[in-house]
Amino acid sequence: MGYIQDLREVVGKRPLILVGSVAIILNKNKEVLLQHRKFPKNSWGLPGGLMELGESTEEVARREVFEETGLKINKLNLINVYSGKQNHLKAENGDEFFVVTVAYYTEEFEGELIIDEAESINFEFFSFDEIPKEIVDNHKKVIEDFLTITTLN
């Protein structure tokens, strides 16, 4: 059982504060990799997930990207840290949590995409002007912030 499930057994349904990381992964065409997720249902988002005990946020990004995509990401560049009331989430099972998300970007990755069918429907690279409307709200904010701090040359 993972850390979050163990914690839920102790605190029950009380809202939790959880830390996670996401990564903008750019291909050579400067397109962003998005995950067609099963949860929230039929949404798109950046690969990433929640921290396990003892991990750094960089380790979270690398582990989650590998688990979800089969890709190994290298150099990570910080975009921003996101927290606050706007990061309140309610899972389909009713569990509530506030997420502190650390967002990174990288153009350095290796491997071939492998879909973890437990979490993903598909992966696709999108140009920034073709991002799906069904993107997770806080991931949309990460992408917007990324576009303000970088030039895609």
Residue pairs with C-beta under 8 A, 6 or more apart in sequence:
2 52
3 51
3 52
3 53
4 16
4 18
4 50
7 16
8 16
8 95
13 94
13 95
13 96
14 96
15 88
15 96
15 97
15 98
16 95
16 96
16 97
16 98
17 97
17 98
17 99
17 100
18 50
18 51
18 97
18 98
18 99
18 100
19 50
19 51
19 57
19 60
19 99
19 100
19 101
19 102
20 48
20 49
20 50
20 51
20 60
20 64
20 99
20 100
20 101
20 102
21 48
21 49
21 51
21 57
21 58
21 60
21 61
21 64
21 101
21 102
21 103
21 104
22 45
22 46
22 47
22 48
22 61
22 101
22 102
22 103
22 104
22 139
22 142
23 46
23 47
23 48
23 61
23 64
23 65
23 73
23 76
23 103
23 104
23 105
23 106
24 32
24 33
24 46
24 79
24 103
24 104
24 105
24 106
24 142
24 143
24 146
25 32
25 33
25 47
25 65
25 71
25 73
25 105
25 106
25 107
25 109
26 32
26 33
26 105
26 106
26 107
26 152
27 33
27 107
27 125
29 125
29 127
30 127
30 128
30 152
31 125
31 126
31 127
31 128
32 46
32 125
32 126
32 128
32 131
32 143
33 46
33 47
33 69
33 71
33 123
33 124
33 125
34 44
34 45
34 46
34 123
34 124
34 125
34 126
34 131
34 132
34 135
35 44
35 45
35 46
35 47
35 68
35 69
35 119
35 120
35 122
35 123
36 42
36 43
36 44
36 120
36 121
36 122
36 123
36 124
37 43
37 44
37 45
37 119
37 120
37 121
37 136
38 118
38 119
38 120
38 121
39 91
39 92
39 119
40 92
40 136
42 121
42 134
43 134
43 135
43 136
44 131
44 132
44 134
44 135
44 136
44 139
45 135
45 136
45 139
46 103
46 136
46 139
46 142
46 143
47 64
47 65
47 68
47 69
47 123
48 60
48 61
48 64
48 65
48 68
48 101
49 60
49 63
49 64
49 67
49 68
50 60
50 64
50 99
51 57
51 60
52 60
52 63
55 63
57 102
58 76
58 104
60 102
61 73
61 76
61 102
61 104
62 72
62 73
62 76
65 71
65 72
65 73
65 109
66 72
66 73
66 111
67 116
68 116
68 119
68 120
69 111
69 113
69 114
69 115
69 116
69 123
70 111
70 112
70 113
70 114
71 109
71 110
71 111
71 112
71 113
72 109
72 110
72 111
73 106
73 108
73 109
74 106
74 108
74 109
74 110
75 106
75 108
76 104
76 105
76 106
77 104
77 105
77 106
78 102
78 103
78 104
79 103
79 104
79 105
79 142
79 145
79 146
79 149
80 103
80 142
80 145
81 100
81 101
81 102
81 103
82 99
82 100
82 101
82 102
82 103
82 138
82 141
82 142
83 98
83 99
83 100
83 101
84 98
85 98
86 137
86 138
87 98
87 99
87 100
87 101
87 138
88 96
88 97
88 98
89 96
89 97
89 98
89 99
90 96
91 97
99 138
101 138
101 142
103 142
103 145
103 146
105 146
105 150
113 123
115 121
115 122
115 123
126 132
128 143
128 147
128 152
131 140
131 143
135 143
